[in-house]
Amino acid sequence: TKRFGPYTPSIKATRDRKLDYAITEDSAVLGGAEIHFSDGFGYTLWAVDFNLAAMARGVARVTNLAGRPNAKRVFWTPDNSGGKPSPGPQVRAPFPAAMFVADFVGKGEPSAVKEIKTGGDLTSAYAMYDNKSGKLQRVALVNMRLYNGTASAKRERMTFQVNVGTGVKEVKVRRLRADKGV
């Protein structure tokens, strides 16, 4: 999220003029996830965090890398045109991130997204509120701690406490995960 710093004045200027601010080719513009995460679950988590952080900062649209078939950051490779680096057909790391973000956004009336401070470098949280009522609709928690399911180390446990307010009798929890981690 520190990468948004240089763009903050431009985002504010467009919003002040009631214009939409769009980020296209986000991986190229803002550096993307580290290269060794670019085709694994680490990139999926980076893309979720990036898109939700953009929403919280007032970015109206994010277009992820469209790129060539052999780029590791594309949504999918439709065939073998990507060659050895990107054999196909296959779904790539950004695809499940897009599904997660779409579920978080949902359908219906426009909503406001706010970033919640977690106090950690490897965790982030976002809340979505109904624009009309101001009521909390959804919360997204992102844990970017490295986990390698092929190693012998145990997976670390992480606990989040979420205050959803009074009168809430039921919540639905969904997880985006990879059995083997990165």
GUMINU-227610 format. One line per 8 residues: their letters; for each residue x, y, z negated of N, C-alpha, C, O. Coordinates in nm, 2 decimals. Each point is the difference from the previous one (the first is absolute). Layout:
A	X,Y,Z,X,Y,Z,X,Y,Z,X,Y,Z  ...
# end
This chain:
TKRFGPYT	0.08,-0.12,0.00,-0.08,0.12,0.00,0.09,0.13,0.00,-0.05,0.10,0.03  0.17,-0.11,-0.07,0.09,0.11,0.01,0.02,0.05,0.14,0.03,0.12,0.02  -0.05,-0.21,0.07,0.02,0.03,0.14,-0.10,0.10,0.05,0.02,0.06,0.11  -0.13,-0.04,-0.18,-0.10,0.10,0.04,0.04,0.14,-0.03,-0.06,0.10,0.06  0.16,-0.08,-0.14,0.04,0.13,-0.04,0.02,0.10,0.11,-0.06,0.11,-0.01  0.14,-0.14,0.11,0.02,0.10,0.11,-0.13,0.03,0.08,-0.01,0.11,0.06  -0.09,-0.19,-0.07,-0.12,0.02,0.08,-0.11,0.06,-0.08,-0.11,0.04,0.05  0.12,-0.02,-0.18,-0.10,0.05,-0.09,-0.04,0.14,0.05,-0.12,0.03,0.00
PSIKATRD	0.21,0.07,0.03,-0.05,0.13,0.04,-0.09,-0.01,0.13,-0.09,0.07,0.02  0.13,-0.16,0.07,-0.07,-0.01,0.13,-0.14,-0.06,-0.03,-0.10,0.04,0.06  0.09,-0.14,-0.14,-0.13,-0.06,-0.04,-0.09,0.10,-0.06,-0.11,0.01,0.03  0.17,0.07,-0.13,-0.08,0.10,-0.06,-0.05,0.11,0.10,-0.11,0.04,-0.01  0.20,0.00,0.10,-0.04,0.10,0.09,-0.11,-0.04,0.09,-0.09,0.08,0.03  0.10,-0.20,0.02,-0.11,-0.05,0.09,-0.13,-0.02,-0.08,-0.11,0.03,0.05  0.11,-0.08,-0.17,-0.12,-0.01,-0.09,-0.06,0.14,-0.03,-0.12,0.01,0.00  0.21,0.09,-0.03,-0.05,0.13,-0.02,-0.07,0.06,0.12,-0.09,0.08,-0.02
RKLDYAIT	0.12,-0.12,0.14,-0.06,0.05,0.12,-0.12,-0.10,0.04,-0.05,0.02,0.11  0.02,-0.11,-0.19,-0.11,-0.10,0.02,0.03,-0.09,0.12,-0.09,-0.04,0.08  0.22,0.01,-0.06,0.05,-0.08,0.11,0.04,-0.14,-0.06,0.04,0.00,-0.12  -0.04,-0.10,0.20,0.05,-0.13,-0.04,0.15,-0.01,0.02,0.05,0.05,0.10  0.01,-0.11,-0.19,0.15,-0.03,0.01,0.01,-0.15,0.03,-0.05,-0.08,-0.08  0.12,0.04,0.18,0.02,-0.14,0.04,0.15,-0.03,0.00,0.08,0.08,0.04  -0.05,-0.20,-0.08,0.13,-0.05,0.01,0.00,-0.12,0.10,-0.07,-0.10,-0.03  0.14,0.11,0.13,0.01,-0.10,0.10,0.14,-0.07,0.00,0.10,0.07,-0.03
EDSAVLGG	-0.10,-0.19,0.07,0.12,-0.08,0.00,0.07,0.01,-0.14,0.12,0.04,-0.01  -0.19,-0.07,-0.10,0.04,0.03,-0.13,0.13,-0.06,-0.04,0.08,0.06,-0.07  -0.05,-0.18,0.12,0.13,-0.07,-0.03,0.12,0.08,0.05,0.10,0.01,-0.07  -0.12,0.05,0.19,0.11,0.07,0.06,0.01,0.14,-0.07,0.11,0.05,-0.02  -0.22,0.01,0.00,0.00,0.14,-0.06,0.06,0.01,-0.14,0.08,0.08,-0.03  -0.13,-0.17,-0.05,0.03,0.00,-0.14,0.10,-0.10,-0.05,0.02,-0.02,-0.12  0.04,-0.05,0.22,0.10,-0.10,-0.04,-0.05,-0.14,-0.02,0.09,-0.09,0.01  -0.21,0.07,-0.04,-0.05,-0.14,-0.02,0.06,-0.07,-0.12,0.08,0.06,-0.07
AEIHFSDG	-0.12,-0.18,0.05,0.06,-0.08,-0.10,0.14,-0.03,0.04,0.04,0.01,0.11  0.04,-0.05,-0.21,0.14,-0.04,0.03,0.00,-0.11,0.10,-0.09,-0.09,0.00  0.19,0.09,0.08,0.01,-0.10,0.12,-0.02,-0.14,-0.04,-0.07,-0.08,0.06  0.13,0.04,-0.17,-0.01,-0.14,-0.04,-0.14,-0.04,-0.05,-0.03,-0.12,-0.02  -0.06,0.22,0.00,-0.14,-0.03,-0.03,-0.09,0.02,0.12,-0.12,-0.02,-0.02  0.17,0.06,0.13,-0.08,0.05,0.11,-0.09,-0.11,0.06,-0.09,0.03,0.07  0.12,-0.16,-0.09,-0.09,-0.10,0.06,-0.06,-0.09,-0.10,-0.04,-0.11,0.04  0.05,0.14,-0.17,-0.05,-0.09,-0.10,-0.11,0.07,-0.09,-0.05,0.11,0.04
FGYTLWAV	0.02,-0.17,-0.14,-0.11,0.05,-0.09,0.04,0.13,-0.07,-0.08,0.08,-0.03  0.21,-0.06,0.01,0.05,0.13,-0.05,-0.05,0.11,0.09,-0.04,0.11,-0.06  0.04,-0.12,0.19,-0.05,0.10,0.09,-0.15,0.02,-0.01,-0.05,0.11,0.00  -0.02,-0.22,-0.02,-0.14,0.00,-0.02,-0.03,0.09,-0.12,-0.09,0.09,0.01  0.15,-0.11,-0.12,-0.02,0.08,-0.12,0.04,0.15,0.02,-0.07,0.09,-0.04  0.18,-0.07,0.11,0.04,0.13,0.03,-0.10,0.07,0.08,-0.04,0.12,-0.02  -0.02,-0.18,0.12,-0.10,0.06,0.09,-0.13,0.03,-0.08,-0.06,0.10,0.03  0.02,-0.19,-0.12,-0.12,0.03,-0.08,0.03,0.13,-0.08,-0.08,0.09,0.00
DFNLAAMA	0.19,-0.09,-0.07,0.04,0.12,-0.09,0.01,0.12,0.09,-0.05,0.11,-0.04  0.11,-0.11,0.15,0.02,0.11,0.09,-0.13,0.06,0.04,-0.03,0.12,-0.01  -0.06,-0.21,0.06,-0.13,0.05,0.05,-0.09,0.06,-0.11,-0.06,0.10,0.02  0.06,-0.16,-0.14,-0.08,0.05,-0.11,0.06,0.13,-0.05,-0.07,0.09,-0.04  0.21,-0.08,0.04,0.06,0.12,-0.04,-0.03,0.11,0.10,-0.02,0.12,-0.05  0.02,-0.15,0.17,-0.04,0.10,0.10,-0.14,0.05,-0.02,-0.03,0.12,0.01  -0.07,-0.21,-0.04,-0.13,0.04,-0.02,-0.01,0.09,-0.12,-0.07,0.10,0.00  0.14,-0.13,-0.11,0.00,0.08,-0.12,0.06,0.14,0.02,-0.04,0.09,-0.07
RGVARVTN	0.12,-0.08,0.17,0.06,0.13,0.03,-0.08,0.08,0.11,0.05,0.11,0.04  -0.16,-0.16,0.00,-0.09,0.07,0.10,0.03,-0.02,0.14,-0.04,0.07,0.09  0.12,-0.18,-0.06,0.03,-0.03,0.14,-0.13,-0.07,0.06,-0.05,-0.10,-0.06  0.00,0.15,0.17,-0.13,-0.05,0.05,0.02,-0.13,0.08,-0.09,-0.08,0.01  0.21,0.06,0.05,0.01,-0.12,0.08,0.15,-0.04,0.00,0.09,0.08,0.01  -0.07,-0.21,-0.02,0.13,-0.06,0.01,0.00,-0.10,0.12,-0.08,-0.09,-0.01  0.17,0.10,0.10,0.01,-0.10,0.11,0.13,-0.07,-0.03,0.11,0.05,0.01  -0.12,-0.18,-0.03,0.12,-0.08,-0.03,0.07,-0.03,0.14,-0.06,0.03,0.10
LAGRPNAK	0.18,-0.08,-0.11,0.08,-0.02,0.12,-0.08,-0.09,0.10,-0.04,-0.11,-0.03  0.03,0.16,0.15,-0.06,-0.08,0.10,0.10,-0.09,0.08,-0.02,-0.11,0.02  0.13,0.17,0.00,0.12,-0.06,0.05,-0.01,-0.11,0.10,-0.10,-0.04,0.05  0.22,-0.01,-0.02,0.02,-0.11,0.09,-0.02,-0.14,-0.07,0.01,0.00,-0.12  -0.03,-0.10,0.19,-0.03,-0.13,-0.06,0.12,-0.06,-0.09,-0.03,-0.07,-0.09  0.15,0.11,0.12,0.11,-0.05,-0.08,0.03,0.09,-0.12,0.09,-0.03,-0.08  -0.17,0.14,0.05,0.02,0.08,-0.12,-0.06,-0.07,-0.11,-0.12,-0.05,0.00  0.19,0.04,-0.11,-0.05,-0.08,-0.12,-0.11,0.07,-0.07,-0.07,-0.06,-0.08
RVFWTPDN	0.04,0.19,0.11,-0.10,0.08,-0.08,-0.13,0.01,0.08,-0.09,0.08,-0.04  0.07,-0.16,0.14,-0.13,0.01,0.08,-0.10,-0.09,-0.08,0.04,-0.09,-0.07  -0.17,0.11,0.10,-0.11,-0.08,-0.06,0.01,-0.14,0.04,-0.03,-0.09,-0.08  0.05,0.06,0.21,0.01,-0.14,0.04,0.08,-0.01,0.13,0.02,0.10,0.07  0.02,-0.22,-0.04,0.07,-0.03,0.12,-0.10,-0.09,0.08,-0.02,-0.12,-0.05  -0.03,0.16,0.16,-0.11,-0.08,0.07,0.05,-0.13,0.07,-0.07,-0.09,0.02  0.20,0.09,0.01,0.06,-0.11,0.08,0.15,0.00,-0.02,0.05,0.06,-0.10  0.02,-0.13,0.18,0.15,-0.01,-0.02,0.08,0.12,0.07,0.12,-0.02,0.02
SGGKPSPG	-0.19,0.12,0.01,0.07,0.11,0.07,0.10,0.07,-0.09,0.09,0.08,0.05  -0.10,-0.10,-0.18,0.10,0.06,-0.09,0.13,-0.07,-0.01,0.10,0.05,-0.06  -0.10,-0.17,0.12,0.13,-0.08,0.00,0.03,-0.06,-0.13,-0.09,-0.01,-0.09  0.22,-0.03,0.07,0.04,-0.06,-0.13,-0.03,0.08,-0.12,-0.04,-0.06,-0.10  0.06,0.19,0.10,-0.02,0.08,-0.12,-0.14,0.00,-0.05,-0.03,0.02,-0.12  -0.07,-0.04,0.21,-0.14,0.01,-0.03,-0.08,-0.10,0.08,-0.08,0.04,0.09  0.09,-0.17,-0.11,-0.07,-0.09,0.07,-0.15,0.01,-0.02,-0.04,0.05,-0.11  -0.04,-0.09,0.20,-0.15,0.02,-0.02,-0.07,-0.12,0.05,0.06,-0.10,0.05
PQVRAPFP	-0.19,0.10,-0.07,-0.08,0.10,-0.06,0.01,-0.01,-0.16,0.01,-0.11,-0.05  -0.01,0.23,-0.01,0.00,0.00,-0.15,-0.04,0.14,-0.05,0.01,0.10,0.07  -0.07,-0.10,-0.19,-0.04,0.12,-0.07,0.13,0.04,-0.07,0.06,-0.08,-0.07  -0.03,0.21,0.07,0.11,0.06,-0.07,-0.03,0.06,-0.13,-0.12,0.01,-0.03  0.22,0.03,-0.04,-0.02,0.06,-0.14,-0.10,0.11,-0.01,-0.07,0.01,-0.10  0.06,0.09,0.19,-0.09,0.11,-0.02,-0.15,-0.04,0.01,-0.09,0.07,-0.05  0.06,-0.18,0.11,-0.14,-0.04,0.02,-0.08,-0.02,-0.13,-0.10,0.06,-0.01  0.15,-0.14,-0.08,-0.07,-0.01,-0.13,-0.01,0.13,-0.08,-0.09,0.02,-0.07
AAMFVADF	0.19,0.07,0.09,0.00,0.13,-0.06,-0.12,0.08,0.05,-0.07,0.06,-0.08  0.05,-0.07,0.21,-0.12,0.08,0.06,-0.13,-0.06,-0.05,-0.09,0.08,-0.02  0.08,-0.21,0.00,-0.12,-0.06,-0.05,-0.03,0.05,-0.15,-0.11,0.03,-0.03  0.22,-0.03,-0.05,-0.01,0.05,-0.13,-0.05,0.14,-0.01,-0.09,0.03,-0.07  0.15,0.06,0.15,-0.03,0.14,0.00,-0.15,0.02,0.05,-0.07,0.08,-0.06  0.03,-0.16,0.16,-0.13,0.01,0.05,-0.10,-0.04,-0.11,-0.11,0.06,-0.01  0.14,-0.17,-0.06,-0.09,-0.04,-0.11,-0.01,0.11,-0.11,-0.10,0.03,-0.06  0.22,0.03,0.03,0.00,0.11,-0.10,-0.08,0.12,0.04,-0.08,0.06,-0.07
VGKGEPSA	0.09,-0.02,0.20,-0.08,0.11,0.05,-0.14,-0.03,0.00,-0.09,0.08,-0.04  0.05,-0.20,0.09,-0.14,-0.04,0.00,-0.08,0.07,0.11,0.05,0.07,0.09  -0.18,-0.08,-0.10,-0.09,0.06,0.09,-0.08,0.11,-0.07,0.00,0.01,-0.12  -0.07,0.07,0.20,-0.09,0.10,-0.06,0.05,0.14,-0.01,0.08,0.04,0.08  -0.12,0.03,-0.19,0.03,0.14,-0.02,0.15,0.02,-0.02,0.07,-0.09,-0.05  -0.02,0.21,0.08,0.14,0.03,-0.02,0.03,0.00,-0.15,-0.08,0.03,-0.08  0.20,-0.07,0.05,0.04,-0.01,-0.14,0.14,0.07,-0.02,0.07,0.03,0.10  -0.04,0.00,-0.22,0.13,0.06,-0.03,0.09,-0.10,-0.07,-0.04,-0.08,-0.09
VKEIKTGG	0.17,0.08,0.14,0.10,-0.09,-0.06,0.09,0.08,-0.08,0.05,0.10,0.04  -0.02,-0.15,-0.16,0.09,0.06,-0.09,0.11,-0.10,-0.04,-0.03,-0.12,-0.03  0.15,0.17,0.02,0.11,-0.09,-0.04,0.00,0.00,-0.15,-0.01,0.11,-0.07  0.03,-0.22,0.01,0.01,-0.02,-0.15,0.14,-0.02,-0.04,0.07,-0.09,0.06  -0.02,0.17,-0.15,0.14,-0.02,-0.04,0.01,-0.13,-0.08,-0.07,-0.02,-0.10  0.17,-0.07,0.13,0.02,-0.12,-0.07,0.12,0.00,-0.09,0.02,-0.08,-0.09  0.07,0.18,0.11,0.12,0.00,-0.07,0.11,-0.09,0.04,0.10,-0.02,-0.06  -0.12,-0.05,0.17,0.09,-0.10,0.05,0.04,0.03,0.15,-0.08,0.05,0.07
DLTSAYAM	0.21,-0.08,-0.04,0.04,0.02,0.14,-0.05,-0.11,0.09,-0.02,0.03,0.12  -0.02,-0.14,-0.17,-0.04,-0.11,0.09,-0.14,-0.04,-0.01,-0.05,-0.10,0.05  -0.03,0.19,-0.11,-0.14,-0.02,-0.01,-0.07,0.13,0.04,0.05,0.11,-0.02  -0.17,-0.12,0.08,-0.08,0.12,0.03,-0.14,-0.03,-0.01,-0.04,-0.12,0.00  -0.04,0.22,-0.02,-0.15,-0.02,-0.02,-0.07,0.11,0.07,0.04,0.12,0.00  -0.16,-0.15,0.05,-0.08,0.10,0.07,-0.15,-0.02,-0.04,-0.04,-0.12,-0.02  -0.03,0.22,0.00,-0.14,0.00,-0.03,-0.08,0.07,0.11,0.04,0.10,0.05  -0.16,-0.16,-0.02,-0.09,0.06,0.10,-0.12,0.04,-0.07,-0.07,-0.08,-0.07
YDNKSGKL	0.03,0.21,0.09,-0.12,0.05,-0.07,-0.10,0.04,0.11,0.04,0.04,0.11  -0.17,-0.06,-0.14,-0.11,0.05,0.09,0.01,0.15,0.00,0.00,0.07,-0.10  0.00,-0.01,0.22,0.00,0.15,0.01,-0.12,0.07,-0.06,0.02,0.11,-0.05  -0.13,-0.17,0.06,-0.12,0.06,-0.05,-0.02,-0.01,-0.15,-0.02,0.10,-0.07  0.03,-0.22,0.02,-0.02,-0.03,-0.14,0.12,0.02,-0.09,-0.01,0.02,-0.12  0.13,-0.04,0.18,0.12,0.00,-0.07,0.03,-0.13,-0.08,0.10,0.00,-0.07  -0.18,-0.10,0.09,0.02,-0.12,-0.07,0.11,-0.09,0.07,0.02,0.00,0.12  0.05,-0.07,-0.21,0.10,-0.09,0.05,-0.06,-0.11,0.08,-0.10,-0.07,-0.05
QRVALVNM	0.15,0.04,0.17,-0.05,-0.11,0.08,0.10,-0.11,0.01,-0.04,-0.12,-0.02  0.17,0.14,0.03,0.10,-0.10,0.02,0.13,0.04,-0.06,0.03,0.12,-0.01  0.05,-0.22,-0.03,0.14,0.02,-0.04,0.09,-0.09,0.07,-0.04,-0.12,0.01  0.15,0.16,0.04,0.10,-0.08,0.06,0.13,0.01,-0.08,0.04,0.10,-0.03  0.01,-0.22,-0.01,0.12,-0.01,-0.07,0.10,-0.07,0.09,-0.03,-0.10,0.06  0.15,0.16,-0.05,0.11,-0.06,0.09,0.12,-0.03,-0.09,0.06,0.09,-0.06  -0.02,-0.21,0.06,0.12,-0.05,-0.07,0.10,-0.04,0.10,-0.01,-0.10,0.08  0.12,0.18,-0.07,0.10,-0.03,0.10,0.13,-0.06,-0.05,0.10,0.01,0.05
RLYNGTAS	-0.12,-0.07,-0.17,0.12,-0.07,-0.06,0.03,-0.12,0.09,-0.09,-0.08,0.04  0.22,0.06,-0.01,0.04,-0.11,0.08,-0.03,-0.13,-0.06,0.03,-0.03,-0.12  -0.09,-0.06,0.20,-0.02,-0.14,-0.04,0.04,-0.09,0.11,-0.05,0.02,0.11  0.14,-0.11,-0.13,0.04,-0.10,0.10,-0.04,-0.14,-0.05,0.06,-0.06,-0.08  -0.17,0.01,0.14,-0.06,-0.12,-0.04,0.09,-0.12,0.04,-0.03,-0.12,-0.04  0.13,0.14,0.12,0.09,-0.11,0.04,0.11,-0.02,-0.10,0.08,-0.09,0.01  -0.06,0.19,-0.11,0.10,-0.01,-0.10,-0.05,-0.07,-0.12,-0.12,-0.02,-0.01  0.21,0.00,-0.09,-0.05,-0.07,-0.12,-0.05,0.09,-0.11,-0.05,-0.05,-0.10
AKRERMTF	0.07,0.18,0.12,-0.04,0.09,-0.11,-0.16,0.01,-0.01,-0.07,-0.02,0.10  0.03,0.03,-0.22,-0.15,0.01,-0.02,-0.05,0.14,0.04,0.07,0.10,-0.01  -0.19,-0.10,0.05,-0.07,0.13,0.04,-0.02,0.08,-0.12,-0.06,-0.05,-0.10  0.09,0.18,0.10,-0.02,0.09,-0.11,-0.15,0.03,-0.01,-0.07,0.00,0.10  0.03,0.02,-0.22,-0.14,0.03,-0.03,-0.02,0.15,-0.01,0.09,0.06,-0.06  -0.19,0.00,0.11,-0.03,0.14,-0.02,-0.14,0.02,-0.04,-0.09,-0.06,0.05  0.07,0.15,-0.14,-0.13,0.03,-0.05,-0.04,0.15,0.03,0.08,0.09,-0.03  -0.20,-0.07,0.08,-0.05,0.14,0.02,-0.13,0.01,-0.08,-0.08,-0.09,-0.01
QVNVGTGV	0.07,0.21,-0.05,-0.13,0.03,-0.07,-0.07,0.10,0.07,0.06,0.11,0.03  -0.18,-0.13,0.01,-0.08,0.09,0.09,-0.12,0.04,-0.08,-0.09,-0.08,-0.03  0.07,0.21,0.00,-0.12,0.05,-0.06,-0.10,0.04,0.11,0.02,0.09,0.08  -0.13,-0.17,-0.07,-0.10,0.02,0.10,-0.12,0.09,-0.05,-0.09,0.02,0.08  0.10,0.02,-0.20,-0.11,0.09,-0.05,-0.11,-0.09,-0.07,0.00,-0.12,0.00  -0.10,0.19,-0.05,-0.11,-0.06,-0.07,-0.11,-0.05,0.10,-0.01,0.06,0.11  -0.06,-0.16,-0.15,-0.11,-0.05,0.08,0.03,-0.10,0.11,-0.09,-0.05,0.07  0.22,0.02,-0.05,0.04,-0.09,0.10,-0.01,-0.14,-0.06,0.06,-0.03,-0.10
KEVKVRRL	-0.15,-0.05,0.16,-0.02,-0.14,-0.05,0.07,-0.11,0.08,0.01,-0.11,-0.05  0.03,0.15,0.17,0.06,-0.10,0.09,0.11,0.06,0.09,-0.02,0.11,0.04  0.13,-0.18,-0.02,0.10,0.05,0.10,0.03,-0.12,0.09,-0.01,-0.12,-0.04  0.06,0.15,0.16,0.05,-0.10,0.09,0.15,0.02,0.02,0.04,0.11,0.02  0.03,-0.22,-0.03,0.15,0.01,0.01,0.04,-0.08,0.12,-0.05,-0.11,0.02  0.13,0.17,0.07,0.06,-0.07,0.11,0.15,0.02,0.00,0.05,0.10,-0.05  0.02,-0.20,0.10,0.14,0.01,0.00,0.06,-0.02,0.14,-0.05,-0.08,0.08  0.15,0.15,-0.05,0.08,-0.02,0.12,0.13,-0.05,-0.04,0.08,0.06,-0.07
RADKGV	-0.05,-0.19,0.10,0.12,-0.06,-0.05,0.06,-0.09,0.11,-0.06,-0.04,0.09  0.19,0.00,-0.12,0.07,-0.10,0.08,0.05,-0.10,-0.09,0.07,0.03,-0.10  -0.10,-0.16,0.12,0.04,-0.10,-0.09,0.15,-0.01,-0.02,0.05,-0.02,-0.11  0.03,0.05,0.21,0.15,0.00,-0.01,0.06,0.13,-0.02,0.12,0.02,0.00  -0.20,0.09,-0.01,0.05,0.13,-0.02,0.05,0.06,0.13,-0.07,-0.01,0.10  0.19,0.07,-0.10,0.05,0.07,0.11,0.02,-0.08,0.12,0.05,0.04,0.11
# end
